[in-house]
Amino acid sequence: KLDTYASGVTVYGNLALNDNGLLAVGDSADLQIYHNGTNTYLDNNTGHLVIRTNVASDVGSNIYIQPHDDEDGIVVVHDGGVELYCDDTKRFETTSNGGTLTGQLTVTSHLLMGDGDKIKLGDSNDLEFHHSSGENYIQGHTNQLYIRSAQGIYIQPNTNENGVVALANGAVNLYHDNVKKFETRSDGVTVQ
C-alpha cells in the first residue's frame, strides 16, 4: 500500500527494487543505495557520511558493523570506545587513556614515538625504552638485565666503531677509538 501526501510518501510493506535499481535521496541524488546483482553499494556524493544512533535520545545503543550474521567487525560503543575484531575476536579497543591491543602487533615500516614517550614491558613496567632530552635509555627496574645473541654482541659508540665485543664461546674485547686494547683468552688476557 502506498499513501501520497503533499509533503511525501508513506509505503506500507516492502519497497522492492530490481538489480541496479537506485534508491536516491537528495536534490541531486546525493545519497544512493543500490545492488548491481553482485555487490551492494551505499554511495554518498557530497559532504560527509554520518552514521549515528541515539539521535533523539540517549538510550545507550551501539553501532555494529558485521561482516557476517552475529559476527562483529567494528563496534562503536555508546559513551565508550571503538572495538576492532578479527573473526569475531576483539583485537583492539580505544580506552579513555589510549588503547588496548590483544595479540601481536606487526609493523611493516617503523614505529614512531615522540621525545619522552616510552615502551614499557612487563606486568609492572619492569623494562622500558625511551628517548628524552637528546639521550637514549634502556632501563630495567627489577632483577638483572640480560643482553643475548647467538653469535656475538657488539657495543659501538659510533657507526662501525667497536667499543665492546663479546663473541659467542670466545673472547671479550675492549677497544679505544676502534683499536683493540684488551682481549680475554682461554688462558688469561692480552693487553695491547
TIRO-2110 file (N, C-alpha, C; in Angstrom, 1 decimal):
// TIRO-2110
0.9, -1.2, 0.0, N, 1, A
0.0, 0.0, 0.0, CA, 1, A
0.9, 1.2, 0.0, C, 1, A
0.4, 2.3, -0.7, N, 2, A
1.2, 3.5, -0.8, CA, 2, A
0.3, 4.7, -0.6, C, 2, A
0.6, 5.5, 0.3, N, 3, A
-0.1, 6.8, 0.5, CA, 3, A
0.8, 8.0, 0.1, C, 3, A
0.2, 8.9, -0.6, N, 4, A
0.9, 10.1, -1.0, CA, 4, A
0.4, 11.3, -0.3, C, 4, A
1.3, 12.2, 0.0, N, 5, A
0.9, 13.4, 0.7, CA, 5, A
1.6, 14.6, 0.0, C, 5, A
1.2, 15.8, 0.3, N, 6, A
1.9, 16.9, -0.3, CA, 6, A
3.3, 17.0, 0.1, C, 6, A
3.6, 16.5, 1.3, N, 7, A
5.0, 16.5, 1.8, CA, 7, A
5.8, 15.2, 1.6, C, 7, A
5.2, 14.2, 1.1, N, 8, A
5.9, 13.0, 0.8, CA, 8, A
5.1, 11.8, 0.6, C, 8, A
5.7, 10.6, 0.8, N, 9, A
5.0, 9.3, 0.5, CA, 9, A
5.2, 8.4, 1.7, C, 9, A
4.2, 7.6, 2.0, N, 10, A
4.3, 6.6, 3.0, CA, 10, A
4.1, 5.2, 2.4, C, 10, A
5.1, 4.3, 2.6, N, 11, A
5.0, 3.0, 2.0, CA, 11, A
4.7, 2.0, 3.1, C, 11, A
3.7, 1.2, 2.9, N, 12, A
3.3, 0.1, 3.9, CA, 12, A
3.8, -1.2, 3.3, C, 12, A
4.7, -1.9, 4.0, N, 13, A
5.2, -3.2, 3.4, CA, 13, A
6.6, -2.9, 2.8, C, 13, A
7.0, -3.7, 1.9, N, 14, A
8.3, -3.7, 1.3, CA, 14, A
8.4, -2.8, 0.1, C, 14, A
9.5, -2.2, -0.1, N, 15, A
9.8, -1.4, -1.3, CA, 15, A
10.8, -2.2, -2.1, C, 15, A
10.5, -2.9, -3.2, N, 16, A
11.4, -3.8, -3.9, CA, 16, A
11.9, -3.1, -5.1, C, 16, A
13.3, -3.1, -5.3, N, 17, A
13.9, -2.6, -6.5, CA, 17, A
14.7, -3.7, -7.1, C, 17, A
14.7, -3.8, -8.4, N, 18, A
15.5, -4.8, -9.1, CA, 18, A
17.0, -4.5, -9.1, C, 18, A
17.8, -5.4, -9.5, N, 19, A
19.3, -5.2, -9.6, CA, 19, A
19.5, -3.9, -10.4, C, 19, A
20.4, -3.1, -9.9, N, 20, A
20.7, -1.8, -10.5, CA, 20, A
19.6, -0.8, -10.3, C, 20, A
18.5, -1.1, -9.6, N, 21, A
17.5, -0.1, -9.2, CA, 21, A
18.1, 0.8, -8.2, C, 21, A
17.9, 2.0, -8.2, N, 22, A
18.5, 3.0, -7.4, CA, 22, A
17.6, 3.7, -6.5, C, 22, A
17.9, 3.7, -5.2, N, 23, A
17.2, 4.5, -4.2, CA, 23, A
18.0, 5.7, -4.0, C, 23, A
17.5, 6.9, -4.5, N, 24, A
18.3, 8.1, -4.5, CA, 24, A
17.6, 9.1, -3.5, C, 24, A
18.4, 9.8, -2.7, N, 25, A
17.9, 10.7, -1.7, CA, 25, A
18.7, 12.0, -1.9, C, 25, A
18.0, 13.2, -1.9, N, 26, A
18.7, 14.5, -2.0, CA, 26, A
18.3, 15.1, -3.4, C, 26, A
18.4, 16.4, -3.5, N, 27, A
18.0, 17.1, -4.7, CA, 27, A
18.8, 16.7, -5.9, C, 27, A
20.1, 16.3, -5.7, N, 28, A
20.9, 15.8, -6.8, CA, 28, A
21.2, 14.3, -6.7, C, 28, A
20.3, 13.6, -6.0, N, 29, A
20.6, 12.1, -5.8, CA, 29, A
21.9, 11.9, -5.1, C, 29, A
22.1, 12.7, -4.0, N, 30, A
23.4, 12.8, -3.3, CA, 30, A
23.7, 11.4, -2.6, C, 30, A
22.7, 10.8, -2.0, N, 31, A
22.8, 9.5, -1.4, CA, 31, A
22.2, 8.5, -2.2, C, 31, A
22.9, 7.4, -2.5, N, 32, A
22.4, 6.4, -3.4, CA, 32, A
22.6, 5.0, -2.8, C, 32, A
21.6, 4.2, -2.8, N, 33, A
21.7, 2.8, -2.3, CA, 33, A
21.2, 1.9, -3.4, C, 33, A
22.1, 0.9, -3.8, N, 34, A
21.7, 0.0, -4.9, CA, 34, A
22.5, -1.3, -4.8, C, 34, A
22.0, -2.2, -5.6, N, 35, A
22.6, -3.5, -5.7, CA, 35, A
22.8, -3.8, -7.2, C, 35, A
24.0, -4.2, -7.6, N, 36, A
24.2, -4.4, -9.0, CA, 36, A
24.1, -5.9, -9.5, C, 36, A
23.6, -6.7, -8.6, N, 37, A
23.5, -8.1, -8.9, CA, 37, A
24.6, -8.9, -8.3, C, 37, A
25.7, -8.3, -7.9, N, 38, A
26.8, -8.9, -7.2, CA, 38, A
27.1, -8.3, -5.8, C, 38, A
27.2, -6.9, -5.8, N, 39, A
27.5, -6.2, -4.6, CA, 39, A
26.5, -5.2, -4.3, C, 39, A
26.5, -4.8, -3.0, N, 40, A
25.6, -3.7, -2.6, CA, 40, A
26.4, -2.5, -2.3, C, 40, A
25.8, -1.3, -2.7, N, 41, A
26.6, 0.0, -2.5, CA, 41, A
25.7, 1.0, -1.8, C, 41, A
26.4, 1.8, -0.9, N, 42, A
25.9, 2.9, -0.3, CA, 42, A
26.8, 4.1, -0.6, C, 42, A
26.4, 4.9, -1.6, N, 43, A
27.3, 6.0, -2.1, CA, 43, A
26.8, 7.3, -1.6, C, 43, A
27.7, 8.1, -1.0, N, 44, A
27.5, 9.5, -0.6, CA, 44, A
28.3, 10.4, -1.5, C, 44, A
27.6, 11.3, -2.3, N, 45, A
28.3, 12.1, -3.3, CA, 45, A
28.5, 13.5, -2.9, C, 45, A
28.3, 13.9, -1.7, N, 46, A
28.5, 15.2, -1.2, CA, 46, A
28.6, 15.3, 0.3, C, 46, A
29.5, 16.2, 0.8, N, 47, A
29.6, 16.3, 2.3, CA, 47, A
30.1, 15.0, 2.9, C, 47, A
29.8, 14.9, 4.2, N, 48, A
30.2, 13.7, 5.0, CA, 48, A
29.1, 12.7, 5.1, C, 48, A
29.5, 11.4, 5.3, N, 49, A
28.5, 10.4, 5.5, CA, 49, A
28.6, 10.2, 7.0, C, 49, A
27.5, 10.5, 7.7, N, 50, A
27.4, 10.4, 9.2, CA, 50, A
26.5, 9.2, 9.5, C, 50, A
27.0, 8.2, 10.2, N, 51, A
26.2, 7.1, 10.7, CA, 51, A
26.1, 7.3, 12.2, C, 51, A
24.9, 7.4, 12.7, N, 52, A
24.7, 7.7, 14.1, CA, 52, A
23.5, 7.0, 14.7, C, 52, A
23.5, 6.8, 16.0, N, 53, A
22.4, 6.3, 16.8, CA, 53, A
22.2, 7.3, 18.0, C, 53, A
21.1, 7.1, 18.7, N, 54, A
20.8, 7.9, 19.8, CA, 54, A
20.6, 9.4, 19.4, C, 54, A
20.0, 9.6, 18.3, N, 55, A
19.9, 11.0, 17.8, CA, 55, A
18.8, 11.7, 18.6, C, 55, A
17.7, 11.1, 18.8, N, 56, A
16.6, 11.8, 19.5, CA, 56, A
16.7, 11.7, 21.0, C, 56, A
17.4, 10.7, 21.5, N, 57, A
17.5, 10.5, 23.0, CA, 57, A
18.7, 9.6, 23.2, C, 57, A
19.2, 9.7, 24.5, N, 58, A
20.4, 8.9, 24.8, CA, 58, A
20.0, 7.6, 25.4, C, 58, A
19.8, 6.6, 24.6, N, 59, A
19.3, 5.3, 25.0, CA, 59, A
20.3, 4.2, 25.1, C, 59, A
21.6, 4.5, 24.9, N, 60, A
22.7, 3.6, 25.1, CA, 60, A
22.9, 2.6, 24.0, C, 60, A
22.5, 2.9, 22.8, N, 61, A
22.7, 2.0, 21.7, CA, 61, A
24.1, 2.1, 21.1, C, 61, A
24.6, 1.0, 20.6, N, 62, A
25.9, 0.9, 19.9, CA, 62, A
25.7, 0.9, 18.4, C, 62, A
26.8, 1.0, 17.7, N, 63, A
26.8, 0.9, 16.2, CA, 63, A
27.6, -0.4, 15.9, C, 63, A
27.1, -1.3, 15.2, N, 64, A
27.8, -2.6, 14.8, CA, 64, A
28.0, -2.7, 13.3, C, 64, A
29.2, -2.9, 12.9, N, 65, A
29.4, -3.3, 11.5, CA, 65, A
29.8, -4.8, 11.5, C, 65, A
29.0, -5.6, 10.9, N, 66, A
29.2, -7.1, 11.0, CA, 66, A
29.5, -7.6, 9.6, C, 66, A
30.6, -8.4, 9.4, N, 67, A
30.9, -9.0, 8.1, CA, 67, A
30.0, -10.2, 7.9, C, 67, A
29.4, -10.7, 9.0, N, 68, A
28.6, -11.9, 8.9, CA, 68, A
27.5, -11.8, 10.0, C, 68, A
26.4, -12.6, 9.9, N, 69, A
25.4, -12.6, 10.9, CA, 69, A
26.0, -12.9, 12.3, C, 69, A
25.8, -11.9, 13.2, N, 70, A
26.3, -12.1, 14.6, CA, 70, A
27.8, -12.2, 14.7, C, 70, A
28.5, -11.7, 13.8, N, 71, A
30.0, -11.7, 13.8, CA, 71, A
30.5, -10.2, 13.8, C, 71, A
31.0, -9.7, 14.9, N, 72, A
31.4, -8.3, 14.9, CA, 72, A
32.6, -8.1, 14.1, C, 72, A
32.7, -6.9, 13.5, N, 73, A
33.9, -6.4, 12.8, CA, 73, A
34.3, -5.1, 13.4, C, 73, A
33.4, -4.2, 13.6, N, 74, A
33.7, -2.9, 14.2, CA, 74, A
32.5, -2.6, 15.1, C, 74, A
32.8, -2.3, 16.4, N, 75, A
31.7, -1.9, 17.3, CA, 75, A
32.1, -0.5, 17.9, C, 75, A
31.2, 0.4, 17.7, N, 76, A
31.3, 1.8, 18.3, CA, 76, A
30.4, 1.8, 19.5, C, 76, A
31.0, 1.8, 20.7, N, 77, A
30.3, 1.6, 21.9, CA, 77, A
29.7, 2.9, 22.4, C, 77, A
28.5, 2.9, 22.8, N, 78, A
27.8, 4.2, 23.3, CA, 78, A
28.6, 4.7, 24.5, C, 78, A
29.0, 5.9, 24.5, N, 79, A
29.8, 6.5, 25.6, CA, 79, A
31.0, 5.7, 26.0, C, 79, A
31.6, 5.1, 25.0, N, 80, A
32.8, 4.2, 25.2, CA, 80, A
33.7, 4.2, 24.1, C, 80, A
34.4, 3.1, 23.9, N, 81, A
35.5, 3.0, 22.9, CA, 81, A
35.0, 2.5, 21.6, C, 81, A
35.9, 2.3, 20.7, N, 82, A
35.7, 1.7, 19.4, CA, 82, A
36.5, 0.4, 19.4, C, 82, A
35.8, -0.7, 19.1, N, 83, A
36.4, -2.0, 19.1, CA, 83, A
36.6, -2.6, 17.7, C, 83, A
37.8, -3.2, 17.4, N, 84, A
38.1, -3.8, 16.2, CA, 84, A
38.2, -5.3, 16.4, C, 84, A
37.6, -6.1, 15.5, N, 85, A
37.6, -7.6, 15.6, CA, 85, A
38.3, -8.2, 14.4, C, 85, A
38.8, -9.4, 14.7, N, 86, A
39.2, -10.3, 13.6, CA, 86, A
38.5, -11.7, 13.8, C, 86, A
37.7, -12.1, 12.9, N, 87, A
37.0, -13.3, 13.0, CA, 87, A
36.2, -13.4, 14.3, C, 87, A
35.6, -12.3, 14.7, N, 88, A
34.7, -12.2, 15.9, CA, 88, A
35.5, -12.2, 17.2, C, 88, A
36.8, -12.0, 17.1, N, 89, A
37.7, -11.9, 18.3, CA, 89, A
38.2, -10.5, 18.4, C, 89, A
37.9, -9.8, 19.6, N, 90, A
38.3, -8.5, 19.7, CA, 90, A
39.9, -8.4, 19.8, C, 90, A
40.5, -7.5, 19.0, N, 91, A
41.9, -7.4, 18.9, CA, 91, A
42.4, -6.0, 19.4, C, 91, A
41.5, -5.0, 19.2, N, 92, A
42.0, -3.6, 19.6, CA, 92, A
40.7, -2.9, 20.0, C, 92, A
40.9, -2.0, 21.1, N, 93, A
39.9, -1.1, 21.5, CA, 93, A
40.5, 0.1, 22.0, C, 93, A
39.8, 1.2, 21.7, N, 94, A
40.2, 2.5, 22.3, CA, 94, A
39.7, 2.6, 23.7, C, 94, A
40.5, 3.3, 24.6, N, 95, A
40.1, 3.4, 26.0, CA, 95, A
40.2, 4.9, 26.4, C, 95, A
39.8, 5.2, 27.6, N, 96, A
39.8, 6.6, 28.0, CA, 96, A
41.3, 7.2, 28.0, C, 96, A
42.3, 6.4, 28.2, N, 97, A
43.7, 6.9, 28.2, CA, 97, A
44.5, 6.3, 27.1, C, 97, A
43.9, 5.8, 26.0, N, 98, A
44.7, 5.4, 24.9, CA, 98, A
44.0, 4.2, 24.1, C, 98, A
44.6, 3.0, 24.2, N, 99, A
44.1, 1.9, 23.5, CA, 99, A
44.7, 0.6, 24.1, C, 99, A
44.0, -0.5, 23.8, N, 100, A
44.5, -1.8, 24.3, CA, 100, A
44.5, -2.8, 23.1, C, 100, A
45.7, -3.4, 22.9, N, 101, A
45.9, -4.3, 21.8, CA, 101, A
45.9, -5.7, 22.4, C, 101, A
45.2, -6.7, 21.8, N, 102, A
45.2, -8.0, 22.3, CA, 102, A
45.8, -8.9, 21.2, C, 102, A
47.0, -9.5, 21.4, N, 103, A
47.7, -10.3, 20.4, CA, 103, A
49.0, -9.6, 20.0, C, 103, A
49.4, -9.9, 18.8, N, 104, A
50.7, -9.5, 18.2, CA, 104, A
50.5, -8.3, 17.3, C, 104, A
51.4, -7.3, 17.4, N, 105, A
51.4, -6.2, 16.5, CA, 105, A
52.6, -6.3, 15.5, C, 105, A
52.3, -6.2, 14.2, N, 106, A
53.3, -6.3, 13.2, CA, 106, A
53.4, -4.9, 12.6, C, 106, A
54.6, -4.3, 12.6, N, 107, A
54.9, -3.0, 12.0, CA, 107, A
55.7, -3.2, 10.7, C, 107, A
55.2, -2.8, 9.6, N, 108, A
55.9, -3.1, 8.3, CA, 108, A
57.0, -2.1, 8.0, C, 108, A
57.0, -0.9, 8.6, N, 109, A
58.0, 0.1, 8.3, CA, 109, A
58.7, 0.4, 9.6, C, 109, A
58.2, 1.3, 10.4, N, 110, A
58.8, 1.6, 11.7, CA, 110, A
57.8, 2.3, 12.6, C, 110, A
58.1, 2.2, 13.9, N, 111, A
57.2, 2.7, 14.9, CA, 111, A
57.7, 4.1, 15.3, C, 111, A
56.9, 5.1, 15.2, N, 112, A
57.3, 6.5, 15.5, CA, 112, A
56.8, 6.9, 16.9, C, 112, A
57.7, 7.4, 17.7, N, 113, A
57.2, 7.8, 19.1, CA, 113, A
58.0, 9.2, 19.3, C, 113, A
57.4, 10.0, 20.1, N, 114, A
57.9, 11.3, 20.4, CA, 114, A
58.9, 11.3, 21.5, C, 114, A
59.6, 12.4, 21.7, N, 115, A
60.5, 12.5, 22.9, CA, 115, A
59.8, 12.3, 24.2, C, 115, A
60.4, 11.5, 25.0, N, 116, A
59.8, 11.2, 26.3, CA, 116, A
58.8, 10.1, 26.3, C, 116, A
58.3, 9.7, 25.1, N, 117, A
57.4, 8.5, 25.0, CA, 117, A
58.2, 7.3, 25.4, C, 117, A
57.6, 6.3, 26.0, N, 118, A
58.3, 5.1, 26.5, CA, 118, A
57.6, 3.8, 26.0, C, 118, A
58.4, 2.8, 25.7, N, 119, A
57.9, 1.5, 25.5, CA, 119, A
58.2, 0.8, 26.8, C, 119, A
57.1, 0.2, 27.5, N, 120, A
57.2, -0.4, 28.8, CA, 120, A
56.8, -1.9, 28.6, C, 120, A
57.6, -2.8, 29.2, N, 121, A
57.3, -4.2, 29.1, CA, 121, A
57.3, -4.8, 30.5, C, 121, A
56.4, -5.8, 30.7, N, 122, A
56.3, -6.5, 32.0, CA, 122, A
55.1, -6.0, 32.7, C, 122, A
54.6, -6.9, 33.6, N, 123, A
53.4, -6.6, 34.3, CA, 123, A
53.5, -5.3, 35.2, C, 123, A
54.7, -5.0, 35.7, N, 124, A
54.9, -3.8, 36.5, CA, 124, A
55.8, -2.8, 35.8, C, 124, A
55.7, -2.8, 34.4, N, 125, A
56.6, -1.9, 33.6, CA, 125, A
58.0, -2.1, 34.0, C, 125, A
58.5, -3.3, 34.1, N, 126, A
59.8, -3.6, 34.6, CA, 126, A
61.0, -3.2, 33.7, C, 126, A
60.7, -3.2, 32.4, N, 127, A
61.7, -2.8, 31.4, CA, 127, A
61.2, -1.7, 30.5, C, 127, A
62.0, -0.6, 30.3, N, 128, A
61.5, 0.5, 29.5, CA, 128, A
62.6, 1.0, 28.5, C, 128, A
62.1, 1.4, 27.4, N, 129, A
63.0, 2.0, 26.4, CA, 129, A
62.4, 3.4, 26.1, C, 129, A
63.3, 4.4, 26.1, N, 130, A
62.8, 5.7, 25.7, CA, 130, A
64.0, 6.7, 25.3, C, 130, A
63.6, 7.8, 24.7, N, 131, A
64.5, 8.9, 24.3, CA, 131, A
64.0, 10.1, 25.0, C, 131, A
64.9, 10.8, 25.7, N, 132, A
64.5, 12.1, 26.3, CA, 132, A
65.7, 13.0, 26.4, C, 132, A
65.4, 14.3, 26.1, N, 133, A
66.4, 15.3, 26.2, CA, 133, A
67.7, 15.0, 25.5, C, 133, A
67.6, 14.4, 24.3, N, 134, A
68.8, 14.1, 23.5, CA, 134, A
69.5, 12.8, 23.9, C, 134, A
69.0, 12.1, 25.0, N, 135, A
69.7, 10.9, 25.5, CA, 135, A
68.7, 9.7, 25.2, C, 135, A
69.4, 8.5, 25.1, N, 136, A
68.6, 7.3, 24.9, CA, 136, A
68.8, 6.3, 26.0, C, 136, A
67.7, 5.7, 26.4, N, 137, A
67.8, 4.9, 27.6, CA, 137, A
67.2, 3.5, 27.4, C, 137, A
67.8, 2.5, 28.0, N, 138, A
67.2, 1.1, 28.2, CA, 138, A
67.4, 0.9, 29.7, C, 138, A
66.2, 0.8, 30.4, N, 139, A
66.3, 0.8, 31.8, CA, 139, A
65.5, -0.4, 32.4, C, 139, A
66.1, -1.3, 33.2, N, 140, A
65.5, -2.3, 33.9, CA, 140, A
65.2, -1.9, 35.3, C, 140, A
64.0, -2.2, 35.8, N, 141, A
63.6, -1.8, 37.1, CA, 141, A
63.6, -2.9, 38.1, C, 141, A
63.9, -4.1, 37.7, N, 142, A
63.9, -5.2, 38.6, CA, 142, A
64.9, -6.3, 38.1, C, 142, A
65.5, -6.9, 39.1, N, 143, A
66.5, -8.0, 38.8, CA, 143, A
67.5, -7.6, 37.8, C, 143, A
68.1, -8.6, 37.0, N, 144, A
69.2, -8.3, 36.1, CA, 144, A
68.7, -8.0, 34.7, C, 144, A
69.6, -7.3, 34.0, N, 145, A
69.3, -7.0, 32.6, CA, 145, A
70.2, -7.9, 31.7, C, 145, A
69.6, -8.8, 30.9, N, 146, A
70.4, -9.7, 30.0, CA, 146, A
70.3, -9.2, 28.6, C, 146, A
71.5, -9.1, 28.0, N, 147, A
71.6, -8.8, 26.5, CA, 147, A
72.2, -10.1, 25.9, C, 147, A
71.5, -10.8, 25.0, N, 148, A
71.9, -12.0, 24.5, CA, 148, A
71.9, -12.0, 23.0, C, 148, A
72.8, -12.8, 22.4, N, 149, A
72.8, -13.1, 20.9, CA, 149, A
73.4, -14.4, 20.7, C, 149, A
73.1, -15.0, 19.6, N, 150, A
73.6, -16.4, 19.2, CA, 150, A
75.0, -16.3, 18.7, C, 150, A
75.5, -15.2, 18.2, N, 151, A
76.8, -15.1, 17.6, CA, 151, A
77.7, -14.2, 18.4, C, 151, A
77.3, -13.1, 18.8, N, 152, A
78.1, -12.1, 19.5, CA, 152, A
77.4, -10.8, 19.7, C, 152, A
77.9, -10.0, 20.6, N, 153, A
77.3, -8.8, 21.0, CA, 153, A
78.3, -7.7, 20.7, C, 153, A
77.9, -6.6, 20.0, N, 154, A
78.8, -5.5, 19.6, CA, 154, A
78.2, -4.3, 20.2, C, 154, A
79.0, -3.6, 21.1, N, 155, A
78.6, -2.3, 21.6, CA, 155, A
79.4, -1.3, 20.9, C, 155, A
78.8, -0.4, 20.1, N, 156, A
79.5, 0.5, 19.2, CA, 156, A
79.2, 2.0, 19.6, C, 156, A
80.2, 2.7, 20.0, N, 157, A
80.0, 4.1, 20.3, CA, 157, A
79.7, 5.0, 19.1, C, 157, A
80.0, 4.5, 17.9, N, 158, A
79.7, 5.2, 16.7, CA, 158, A
79.5, 4.2, 15.6, C, 158, A
79.0, 4.6, 14.5, N, 159, A
78.8, 3.7, 13.4, CA, 159, A
80.1, 3.0, 13.0, C, 159, A
80.1, 1.7, 12.9, N, 160, A
81.3, 0.8, 12.6, CA, 160, A
82.5, 1.1, 13.5, C, 160, A
82.3, 1.5, 14.7, N, 161, A
83.4, 1.7, 15.6, CA, 161, A
83.1, 0.9, 16.9, C, 161, A
83.9, -0.2, 17.1, N, 162, A
83.7, -1.1, 18.2, CA, 162, A
84.1, -0.4, 19.5, C, 162, A
83.4, -0.7, 20.5, N, 163, A
83.7, -0.4, 21.9, CA, 163, A
83.9, -1.6, 22.7, C, 163, A
82.9, -2.5, 22.8, N, 164, A
83.0, -3.8, 23.4, CA, 164, A
82.4, -4.8, 22.5, C, 164, A
83.2, -5.9, 22.3, N, 165, A
82.7, -7.0, 21.5, CA, 165, A
82.8, -8.3, 22.4, C, 165, A
81.7, -8.9, 22.5, N, 166, A
81.6, -10.2, 23.3, CA, 166, A
81.2, -11.3, 22.3, C, 166, A
82.1, -12.2, 21.9, N, 167, A
81.9, -13.2, 20.9, CA, 167, A
81.3, -14.5, 21.6, C, 167, A
80.4, -15.2, 20.9, N, 168, A
79.9, -16.4, 21.5, CA, 168, A
81.0, -17.4, 21.6, C, 168, A
81.0, -18.1, 22.8, N, 169, A
82.1, -19.1, 23.1, CA, 169, A
83.5, -18.6, 22.8, C, 169, A
83.7, -17.3, 23.0, N, 170, A
85.0, -16.8, 22.7, CA, 170, A
85.4, -15.6, 23.5, C, 170, A
86.1, -14.7, 23.0, N, 171, A
86.8, -13.6, 23.7, CA, 171, A
85.8, -12.5, 23.9, C, 171, A
86.1, -11.7, 24.9, N, 172, A
85.6, -10.3, 25.1, CA, 172, A
86.7, -9.3, 24.9, C, 172, A
86.4, -8.4, 23.9, N, 173, A
87.4, -7.4, 23.5, CA, 173, A
86.9, -6.0, 23.9, C, 173, A
87.9, -5.2, 24.4, N, 174, A
87.7, -3.8, 24.7, CA, 174, A
88.5, -3.0, 23.7, C, 174, A
87.9, -1.9, 23.2, N, 175, A
88.6, -1.1, 22.2, CA, 175, A
88.7, 0.4, 22.7, C, 175, A
89.7, 1.1, 22.1, N, 176, A
89.8, 2.5, 22.3, CA, 176, A
89.9, 3.1, 20.9, C, 176, A
88.9, 4.0, 20.5, N, 177, A
88.9, 4.6, 19.2, CA, 177, A
89.0, 3.5, 18.1, C, 177, A
88.3, 2.4, 18.3, N, 178, A
88.2, 1.3, 17.4, CA, 178, A
89.5, 0.5, 17.3, C, 178, A
90.4, 0.6, 18.2, N, 179, A
91.6, -0.2, 18.2, CA, 179, A
91.5, -1.1, 19.5, C, 179, A
91.7, -2.4, 19.3, N, 180, A
91.6, -3.3, 20.4, CA, 180, A
92.7, -3.1, 21.4, C, 180, A
92.3, -3.0, 22.7, N, 181, A
93.3, -2.8, 23.7, CA, 181, A
93.3, -3.9, 24.7, C, 181, A
92.2, -4.7, 24.8, N, 182, A
92.2, -5.7, 25.8, CA, 182, A
91.4, -6.9, 25.2, C, 182, A
91.9, -8.1, 25.5, N, 183, A
91.2, -9.3, 25.0, CA, 183, A
91.3, -10.4, 26.0, C, 183, A
90.1, -11.0, 26.3, N, 184, A
90.2, -12.2, 27.1, CA, 184, A
90.5, -13.4, 26.2, C, 184, A
91.3, -14.4, 26.8, N, 185, A
91.6, -15.7, 26.1, CA, 185, A
91.3, -16.8, 27.0, C, 185, A
91.4, -18.0, 26.5, N, 186, A
91.1, -19.2, 27.3, CA, 186, A
92.1, -19.4, 28.4, C, 186, A
93.3, -18.8, 28.3, N, 187, A
94.4, -19.0, 29.3, CA, 187, A
94.7, -17.7, 30.0, C, 187, A
93.8, -16.6, 29.8, N, 188, A
94.1, -15.4, 30.5, CA, 188, A
93.6, -14.2, 29.7, C, 188, A
94.4, -13.1, 29.7, N, 189, A
94.0, -11.9, 28.9, CA, 189, A
95.3, -11.4, 28.2, C, 189, A
95.0, -10.6, 27.2, N, 190, A
96.0, -9.9, 26.5, CA, 190, A
95.7, -8.4, 26.5, C, 190, A
96.7, -7.6, 26.9, N, 191, A
96.6, -6.2, 26.9, CA, 191, A
97.5, -5.6, 25.8, C, 191, A
96.9, -4.8, 25.0, N, 192, A
97.7, -4.2, 23.9, CA, 192, A
98.4, -2.9, 24.4, C, 192, A
END
